[in-house]
């Protein structure tokens, strides 16, 4: 019973998976143990340069036979099996294994290949080289076949040799083989370039990949969509973001197949540009296309979400990664610590830290510093001390200046003067000079304890160390002023004048009674000062200046500063009105600024009452319910006492933490009572 002609092996060197997957396993071509009305198959490696099945002619393969049905019980079955190319393929794979393990000497390689006999064909060379892994012996095998065969498609032999070099990430030899091809007059094809480009990619040499990609047109070659997709990764890694994104746009339009590594590069590109929504969009597009994320994708995405300060999204991505069966790597944990640490998710960050320690993973100095900085920001003093001790005992990394800076900050904010000074001494013994951050923390520490002379001494140390006060240092000095006794204010005013003459002059107008002030000078200079500083410190400066005014009982000056703050949009939405409720929002204000805002709000309510405006059913003051990270006190607690002193009918709402509410009737009655008392007093 006749059957169809024998099939051939799909072109090995030409698979669209050339960048991503290994070639088809030889197990796919083993001879069947039993032949149930099947034919003896004769798989062939295509020698054609185009991606379609070819049929070698009988002169090239004398063993090629038409398919016929053979009784599996026939004694000739074994003989016919040995004459098939399946049997030949198996022997060639064994020869390839022998070539990989033999000495890279011409004599030894040629002896192994001599076992092929004299009747070798081009197909034998392709199969043998394609199954090899040893670069040195592969090049000698190539010479052997070139000497003994009249090659009709020599480019294919070169391409499978280049594949062996790619396996070994041997770009130097690959480039030399390409030069040899040109010397012999062999024209490279698309597969030649795609193999060298993928080799450069595996060697993490994106510039080289681009160099070879840009040679394609000069040889009349047109890259396929897989090559284009790989170049998205190469251009991205080489820093040519515009080209990478341009190719990505084209990839989406033309539906190219993109691998996970390229998607990871795209996520990094968008993350570096600060387009964090773009990172998530790429991730969703990848999943929609059925590309399974790998660890590089997950780690890149986690890192991007950390820099975006989106820890909740980092948690979701991490959970998805675990559910998909991935085991977190060191890079995963590092990205999570950075994400949680930057966002002050202390519980999650410390959980990851504990997990790393349990798995025996060592942290870098940067990760230790991230954890310590987080502890400093949220007031976790004991945890910081434990992390610091574990860092010192790790034996793999030692504290640097940032480490000591975080510890000094923690002790300073906690009012632990002796501990802060001891840490400073340890820092200097370790060979690190205190930086501006350390001195800022020390000033804060001495200020809390009322040690004004030590504040001045620390300020003078700046010039000794060749440092200049920055805005945060000056802001800290201004904050210390809000806690300083009146008799010592002049000492700090001198420091402020040196640090920032504009600020020093505004403070001097407040604290120095002997300064003669022109009408409107204070408000004018204060407005110029607050307009000149960066937005990062404006609110802190304005809060501190108002606090100083309140401490000195200069309510008019405090009101002027609050008005400046509203004009410059330093404060927004402090007072709001709806049909059902009038509110005073104080969450972002210091105590002095909050008291000043309350004073102005009460004046506005009085005026509204006098003008006959209709009050809403509810009036409320929102102080927020949080406490200071280094103190049990919060604005709500202090304000509750103050409202009682004013006999104000505002009471803390049981179902809305930080809110003090009153009714229209109670507020009207209270305001009328206060107005009556003022009239009597007059």
C-alpha positions in Angstrom: 0.0 0.0 0.0 1.7 3.2 -1.2 1.7 6.3 0.9 2.7 9.9 0.6 6.3 11.0 0.1 8.5 11.3 3.1 8.3 14.4 5.2 11.3 16.6 6.2 12.4 18.2 9.4 11.3 21.8 9.8 14.3 24.1 9.2 16.1 24.1 12.5 18.0 27.3 12.1 15.0 29.2 10.9 12.4 28.8 13.6 10.6 31.9 14.7 11.7 30.9 18.2 15.3 31.5 17.4 15.6 34.2 20.0 13.7 32.5 22.8 13.6 28.7 22.6 15.9 25.8 22.0 15.4 23.9 18.8 13.1 21.0 18.5 14.2 18.0 20.6 15.6 15.0 18.7 13.1 12.8 20.7 10.5 14.0 18.2 12.2 12.0 15.5 12.9 8.6 17.1 11.9 5.5 15.1 8.5 4.0 16.4 8.8 0.8 18.4 5.9 -0.7 16.4 4.6 0.0 12.9 0.8 -0.2 12.9 0.0 0.2 9.2 2.3 3.2 9.3 5.1 4.0 6.9 8.8 4.3 7.6 9.3 8.1 8.0 12.4 9.8 6.7 12.8 13.2 8.4 15.1 15.5 6.7 16.7 18.8 7.7 15.8 21.4 5.1 18.6 22.9 3.2 16.5 25.7 1.7 16.9 29.3 2.8 13.2 30.0 2.9 10.8 29.0 5.6 9.0 26.1 3.8 9.4 22.4 3.7 11.9 21.1 1.1 12.6 17.6 -0.3 16.3 16.7 -0.8 16.8 14.8 -4.1 17.8 11.2 -4.2 21.3 11.9 -5.3 21.9 13.8 -2.0 20.4 11.1 0.1 20.9 7.6 -1.4 19.0 6.1 1.5 15.8 8.0 0.8 12.9 5.7 -0.1 9.2 6.1 -0.7 7.0 5.3 2.2 5.6 1.8 2.2 3.7 -0.3 4.7 5.9 -2.9 6.4 4.7 -5.7 8.5 6.2 -5.0 11.9 6.7 -8.8 12.4 8.8 -9.0 9.3 12.5 -9.7 9.8 13.2 -6.9 7.3 11.7 -4.3 9.7 15.0 -3.9 11.6 16.9 -3.7 8.4 14.6 -1.0 7.0 14.8 0.9 10.3 18.6 1.1 10.0 18.3 2.5 6.5 15.9 5.3 7.6 17.0 8.8 8.3 15.6 8.5 11.8 18.3 6.0 12.5 20.9 8.2 10.8 19.6 11.2 12.9 20.2 9.3 16.2 23.7 8.4 15.2 24.5 12.0 14.2 23.2 13.2 17.6 25.7 10.8 19.3 28.5 12.1 17.1 27.6 15.7 18.1 27.9 14.6 21.8 31.3 13.0 21.1 32.5 16.2 19.4 31.4 18.3 22.4 33.4 16.2 24.8 36.6 15.6 22.7 39.7 17.7 22.7 39.4 20.9 20.6 42.1 19.7 18.3 41.8 19.2 14.6 43.1 15.6 14.8 40.6 14.5 17.5 37.6 16.3 15.8 38.4 14.8 12.4 38.7 11.3 13.9 35.2 11.5 15.4 33.7 12.8 12.1 35.5 10.1 10.1 33.0 7.6 11.6 30.4 9.1 9.3 32.0 7.4 6.4 32.5 8.8 2.9 28.8 9.1 1.9 28.0 12.2 4.0 25.5 14.8 2.8 24.8 18.4 3.6 21.9 17.2 5.8 24.4 15.4 8.0 26.5 18.5 8.6 23.4 20.6 9.5 22.1 18.0 12.0 25.5 17.4 13.6 26.3 21.1 14.0 22.8 21.9 15.2 23.1 19.4 18.1 26.6 20.6 19.2 27.3 22.9 22.2 31.1 23.3 22.1 32.2 26.4 20.3 35.8 25.3 19.6 35.0 21.9 18.3 32.1 23.2 16.3 34.4 25.5 14.3 36.7 22.6 13.5 33.7 20.4 12.5 32.6 23.3 10.2 36.0 23.1 8.5 35.7 19.3 8.1 32.4 19.6 6.3 33.5 22.4 4.1 36.5 20.4 3.0 34.5 17.3 2.1 31.2 18.6 0.8 30.2 20.7 -2.2 27.7 22.8 -0.3 24.7 24.1 -2.2 23.5 26.4 0.7 26.7 27.1 2.7 24.9 29.9 4.5 22.8 27.3 6.4 26.0 25.5 7.7 27.3 28.8 8.9 24.0 29.7 10.5 23.8 26.5 12.6 27.5 27.1 13.6 26.5 30.6 14.7 23.8 29.0 16.8 26.4 27.0 18.7 28.4 30.2 19.3 25.2 31.8 20.6 24.6 29.0 23.0 28.0 29.8 24.5 27.5 33.6 24.3 30.6 33.8 22.2 30.0 37.0 20.2 33.6 37.5 19.4 33.8 34.2 17.5 30.4 34.8 15.9 31.7 38.1 14.4 34.8 36.3 13.1 32.6 33.6 11.5 30.6 36.4 9.8 33.8 37.9 8.4 34.8 34.5 7.2 31.5 34.1 5.4 32.1 37.3 3.5 35.6 36.2 2.6 34.3 33.0 1.1 31.6 34.8 -0.8 28.8 33.5 1.2 25.9 35.9 1.5 24.4 36.2 5.0 20.6 35.9 5.3 18.0 37.0 7.8 18.8 34.0 10.0 22.5 35.0 10.1 21.7 38.4 11.4 19.0 37.3 13.8 21.3 34.7 15.4 24.1 37.2 15.9 21.7 39.8 17.2 20.2 37.4 19.7 23.8 36.4 20.7 24.6 40.1 21.4 21.4 40.3 23.4 22.3 37.2 25.5 25.7 38.8 26.2 23.9 41.9 27.5 25.4 44.0 24.8 22.5 46.0 23.4 24.7 48.4 21.5 26.2 45.5 19.6 22.7 44.2 18.8 21.8 47.6 17.4 25.0 47.7 15.4 24.2 44.4 13.7 20.5 45.3 13.3 21.5 48.4 11.4 23.7 46.3 9.0 20.7 44.4 7.7 19.6 46.7 4.9 23.1 46.9 3.4 22.9 43.1 2.8 19.4 43.2 1.3 17.9 41.6 4.4 14.5 42.5 5.9 14.1 41.7 9.6 11.0 39.7 10.7 8.7 40.7 13.5 10.5 38.6 16.0 13.8 40.4 15.3 12.0 43.8 15.5 10.5 42.7 18.9 14.0 41.8 20.2 15.2 45.2 19.1 12.6 46.9 21.3 14.6 45.4 24.2 18.0 46.3 22.7 17.1 49.9 22.0 15.5 50.2 25.5 18.6 48.9 27.2 20.9 51.0 25.1 19.0 54.1 26.2 17.4 54.9 22.9 13.9 55.2 24.4 12.3 56.9 21.5 13.2 54.1 19.1 12.2 51.4 21.6 8.7 53.0 22.1 8.3 53.6 18.4 8.9 49.9 17.7 6.6 49.0 20.5 3.8 51.1 19.0 4.4 49.3 15.7 4.4 46.0 17.5 1.0 46.6 18.9 -0.4 47.6 15.5 1.1 44.7 13.6 0.6 42.2 16.4 4.2 41.1 16.7 5.1 38.4 19.2 7.0 40.0 22.1 8.8 38.0 24.8 8.7 38.5 28.5 12.3 40.0 28.6 11.3 42.7 26.2 8.1 43.5 28.2 10.4 43.8 31.3 12.5 46.4 29.4 9.4 48.3 28.4 8.3 48.4 32.1 11.7 49.8 33.1 11.5 52.4 30.3 8.2 53.7 31.5 9.3 53.5 35.1 12.4 55.6 34.4 10.3 58.2 32.7 7.9 58.3 35.7 5.0 57.0 33.7 3.9 54.4 36.2 0.5 54.0 34.7 2.3 53.1 31.5 4.1 50.3 33.4 0.8 48.8 34.5 -0.6 49.2 31.0 2.3 47.2 29.5 1.8 44.5 32.2 -1.9 44.2 31.4 -1.2 44.1 27.6 1.4 41.4 28.1 -1.1 39.2 30.0 -3.8 39.9 27.4 -1.4 38.6 24.7 -0.9 35.4 26.7 2.7 36.1 27.5 3.5 34.6 30.9 5.4 37.1 33.2 8.8 35.9 34.4 10.8 37.1 37.5 12.4 39.9 35.6 8.9 41.3 34.7 7.7 41.0 38.3 10.8 42.5 39.8 10.8 45.4 37.3 7.1 46.1 38.0 7.6 45.9 41.8 10.5 48.3 41.5 8.4 50.8 39.5 5.5 50.6 41.9 8.0 51.3 44.7 9.3 54.4 43.0 5.7 55.5 42.3 5.0 55.1 46.1 2.2 52.7 45.3 2.8 50.0 47.9 -0.8 48.7 47.6 -0.2 47.8 44.0 3.2 46.3 44.9 1.3 44.0 47.4 -1.2 43.0 44.7 1.5 42.2 42.1 3.6 40.2 44.7 0.5 38.2 45.7 -0.2 37.4 42.0 3.4 36.4 41.5 3.2 33.9 44.4 -0.1 32.6 43.2 1.5 31.9 39.8 4.0 29.6 41.5 7.1 31.9 41.5 9.5 31.8 44.3 10.6 35.4 45.3 14.2 36.1 44.6 16.6 38.5 46.3 15.7 41.1 43.8 12.0 40.6 44.6 12.6 41.2 48.3 14.8 44.2 47.6 12.1 45.8 45.5 9.5 45.2 48.2 11.6 46.6 50.9 12.2 49.7 48.8 8.5 50.0 47.9 7.3 49.5 51.5 10.1 51.5 53.0 9.6 54.6 50.8 5.8 54.5 51.5 6.3 54.0 55.2 4.5 50.7 55.2 6.5 49.7 58.2 4.6 46.5 59.1 5.0 45.1 55.6 8.6 46.2 55.3 9.6 44.5 58.5 7.7 41.3 57.6 9.8 41.1 54.3 13.0 41.8 56.3 12.2 39.0 58.7 11.4 36.6 55.8 14.8 37.5 54.2 16.6 36.8 57.4 14.8 33.4 57.9 15.9 32.4 54.4 19.5 33.4 55.0 19.5 36.1 52.4 21.9 38.9 53.1 20.8 42.5 52.8 22.9 45.2 51.2 23.8 48.5 53.0 21.2 50.3 50.9 18.4 48.0 52.0 19.5 48.3 55.7 19.5 52.1 55.3 16.1 52.0 53.6 14.7 50.1 56.7 16.4 52.5 59.1 15.2 55.6 57.3 11.7 54.2 57.4 12.0 53.5 61.2 13.2 57.1 61.6 10.2 58.5 59.7 7.6 56.5 61.6 9.3 56.5 65.1 10.1 52.8 65.4 13.1 53.3 67.8 13.4 49.8 69.2 13.1 48.1 65.8 15.8 50.5 64.4 18.2 49.6 67.1 17.7 45.8 66.5 18.2 46.2 62.7 21.3 48.2 63.3 22.8 45.6 65.6 21.9 42.8 63.1 23.6 44.8 60.4 26.8 45.1 62.4 26.8 41.4 63.3 26.0 40.3 59.7 29.7 40.2 58.7 28.8 41.2 55.2 28.2 44.9 55.3 29.1 47.7 57.7 27.2 50.9 58.6 28.0 53.9 56.4 27.3 57.6 57.0 23.6 57.2 56.0 23.2 54.4 58.6 24.5 56.6 61.4 22.5 59.5 60.2 19.2 57.5 60.5 20.1 56.4 64.0 21.0 59.9 65.1 17.7 61.1 63.6 15.7 58.4 65.5 17.4 59.2 68.8 17.1 63.0 68.3 13.4 62.8 67.5 12.9 60.7 70.6 14.7 63.2 72.7 17.5 60.7 73.6 20.3 63.2 73.7 23.0 61.0 75.1 22.2 58.2 72.6 22.4 60.6 69.7 25.7 62.0 70.9 27.1 58.4 71.4 26.0 57.5 67.9 27.7 60.6 66.6 31.0 59.6 68.3 30.7 56.1 66.9 30.2 57.6 63.4 33.3 59.7 63.7 35.4 56.8 65.0 34.3 54.8 62.0 35.8 57.6 59.8 32.6 59.5 58.8 32.2 63.2 59.3 28.7 64.4 60.2 26.8 65.7 57.2 24.0 68.3 57.0 21.4 65.8 57.9 23.1 64.7 61.1 23.6 68.3 62.2 19.9 69.0 61.4 18.9 66.1 63.6 21.2 67.2 66.5 19.8 70.7 66.4 16.3 69.3 66.6 17.4 67.1 69.6 19.0 69.9 71.5 16.0 72.2 70.8 13.6 69.7 72.3 15.6 69.5 75.4 15.9 73.3 75.6 19.7 73.2 75.2 20.0 76.5 73.2 23.7 76.8 73.7 24.2 73.3 72.2 22.0 74.4 69.2 24.3 77.4 68.7 27.4 75.3 69.0 26.1 72.8 66.5 25.2 75.6 64.1 28.7 77.0 64.4 30.1 73.5 63.5 28.7 73.9 60.0 31.4 76.3 58.9 34.1 74.2 60.6 33.0 71.3 58.4 32.7 73.4 55.3 28.9 73.0 55.1 26.3 75.5 54.2 22.8 75.5 55.8 20.1 74.4 53.4 16.4 75.1 53.6 15.6 72.1 55.7 18.4 72.9 58.2 17.2 76.4 58.4 13.6 75.2 58.8 14.7 73.0 61.7 16.4 75.9 63.3 13.2 77.9 62.9 11.2 75.1 64.5 13.6 75.1 67.5 12.7 78.8 67.9 9.1 77.8 68.5 10.2 75.7 71.5 12.8 78.2 73.0 12.3 80.4 76.0 11.9 84.1 75.3 15.2 85.0 77.0 17.1 82.8 74.5 15.4 83.8 71.3 18.0 86.4 70.4 20.7 83.7 70.3 18.9 81.7 67.7 17.9 84.9 65.8 21.6 85.6 65.2 22.0 82.1 63.7 19.0 82.5 61.5 20.3 85.8 60.2 23.5 84.1 59.2 21.7 81.1 57.6 19.0 83.1 55.7 19.1 86.9 56.0 15.5 87.3 54.8 14.2 84.8 57.3 16.4 86.3 60.1 15.0 89.8 59.4 11.3 88.5 59.5 12.0 86.7 62.8 13.8 89.8 64.2 10.7 91.9 63.5 8.8 89.5 65.7 11.1 88.9 68.6 13.2 92.1 68.9 11.2 94.9 70.5 13.9 97.5 69.7 13.6 97.1 65.9 11.7 100.0 64.4 9.3 98.7 61.8 7.8 100.7 59.0 4.1 100.2 58.4 3.4 97.0 56.4 7.1 96.0 56.5 6.4 92.7 58.3 3.7 91.5 55.9 5.7 92.6 52.9 9.0 90.9 54.0 7.2 87.8 55.2 5.4 87.4 51.8 8.7 87.9 49.9 10.4 85.3 52.1 7.7 82.6 51.7 7.5 83.2 48.0 11.2 82.8 47.6 11.6 79.4 49.3 10.8 76.0 47.6 7.4 74.5 47.9 8.8 71.7 50.0 9.4 74.0 53.0 6.9 76.8 52.6 4.2 75.3 54.8 6.8 74.4 57.5 8.2 77.9 57.5 4.7 79.5 57.6 3.6 77.2 60.4 6.6 77.9 62.5 6.4 81.7 62.0 2.7 81.6 63.1 3.6 79.4 66.1 6.2 82.0 67.1 3.6 84.8 66.8 1.1 82.8 69.0 3.8 82.1 71.6 4.6 85.8 71.7 0.9 86.7 71.9 1.0 88.6 68.5 -2.3 87.4 67.1 -2.4 90.2 64.5 0.9 89.1 63.0 -0.3 85.5 63.1 -3.4 86.4 61.1 -1.3 88.3 58.6 0.8 85.2 58.1 -2.2 83.0 57.6 -3.6 85.4 55.1 -0.2 85.3 53.2 -0.4 81.5 53.3 -3.9 81.5 51.8 -2.8 84.0 49.1 0.2 81.9 48.1 -1.8 78.7 48.2 0.4 77.4 51.0 -2.9 76.6 52.8 -5.9 75.5 50.7 -9.5 74.6 51.6 -9.2 75.5 55.2 -12.7 76.8 55.4 -15.5 75.2 53.3 -19.3 75.7 53.1 -22.0 73.4 51.8 -25.8 73.6 52.2 -25.7 71.2 55.1 -22.4 71.9 56.8 -19.8 74.6 57.4 -16.3 73.2 58.1 -12.9 74.2 59.4 -10.1 71.9 58.1 -7.0 72.0 60.4 -5.3 68.6 59.6 -2.2 70.1 57.9 -1.6 73.0 60.3 0.6 73.4 63.4 -1.1 74.1 66.7 -0.4 77.9 66.4 -1.7 78.0 62.8 -4.8 75.9 63.8 -5.6 78.3 66.7 -5.2 81.3 64.4 -7.5 79.7 61.8 -10.0 79.0 64.5 -9.9 82.7 65.6 -10.5 83.9 62.0 -13.3 81.3 61.5 -15.1 82.4 64.6 -14.8 86.1 63.4 -16.3 84.9 60.1 -19.1 83.2 61.9 -19.8 86.3 64.0 -20.0 88.4 60.8 -22.3 85.9 59.2 -24.6 86.0 62.2 -24.6 89.8 62.2 -25.4 89.9 58.5 -28.3 87.6 59.1 -26.9 84.6 57.1 -28.7 81.3 57.6 -26.4 78.8 59.3 -26.5 75.2 58.1 -27.8 72.4 60.3 -24.2 71.3 61.2 -20.9 73.0 61.8 -17.7 71.1 62.2 -13.9 71.3 62.9 -11.7 68.6 61.5 -8.3 68.3 63.4 -7.5 64.8 62.1 -7.1 61.9 64.5 -3.5 61.1 64.1 -0.8 61.4 66.8 2.7 62.6 66.3 5.0 59.7 65.5 7.3 60.6 68.4 4.6 61.8 70.8 1.3 60.6 72.2 -0.1 64.1 71.6 -2.1 65.0 68.5 -3.9 68.2 67.4 -7.3 66.7 68.4 -6.3 66.3 72.0 -4.9 69.8 72.4 -7.9 71.3 70.5 -10.4 69.5 72.7 -9.0 71.3 75.8 -8.9 74.6 74.0 -12.6 74.3 72.9 -13.5 73.6 76.5 -11.7 76.8 77.6 -13.7 78.8 75.1 -16.9 77.0 76.3 -17.6 76.2 72.7 -20.4 73.7 72.0 -18.2 71.5 69.7 -18.0 67.9 70.8 -15.9 65.1 69.4 -18.1 63.0 67.0 -18.2 59.3 68.2 -18.4 58.0 64.6 -16.0 60.4 62.9 -12.5 60.5 64.5 -10.9 63.9 64.7 -14.2 65.7 64.0 -15.7 68.2 66.5 -19.3 68.9 65.6 -22.1 71.2 66.8 -25.6 72.1 65.7 -26.9 75.3 64.2 -28.9 76.1 67.3 -26.0 75.5 69.7 -23.5 77.5 67.5 -25.9 80.5 67.2 -26.6 80.5 71.0 -22.8 80.4 71.8 -21.9 83.2 69.4 -24.7 85.4 70.7 -23.6 84.7 74.3 -20.0 85.6 73.4 -21.1 88.8 71.7 -23.1 89.8 74.7 -20.2 89.2 77.0 -18.0 91.4 74.9 -20.5 94.2 75.0 -20.7 94.0 78.8 -16.9 94.0 79.0 -16.7 97.1 76.9 
